[in-house]
Amino acid sequence: MKPTHHSSDPLDGLLRAYFRSQMPTPWPAFRPQRLHRPTAPQSPWSGYASRLALAASVAFLLLTGYFLAGGSLGSGIGPHLGPLHEGKAAREPLPLPDMPGLPQDH
């Protein structure tokens, strides 16, 4: 079955002729390529490198959390809180800085 083209645009005809001239004639036959499986790396460290990187990143996250908490995990004293009393944190009010007064309207 031949497709029918009803375009009267001359540019469409020029583009169609150009692209058809760029296509191979006759079209090449399909040749399936052989699939090859990638071989596993032969390094003895290949299996341990990813595990070591994972362990290092988990240790980094745990230590960062410990230091951000003020190094007080399990002591009952948080970074900006006082000691825990009956499951509630006793927070001491922070002192306010001295502020200059506002100008008065006369």
Secondary structure, 3 states (H helix, E strand, C coil): CCCCCCCCCHHHHHHHHHHHHHCCCCCCCCCCCCCCCCCCCCCCCHHHHHHHHHHHHHHHHHHHHHHHCCCCCCCCECCCCCEEECCEECCCCCCCCCCCCCCCCC
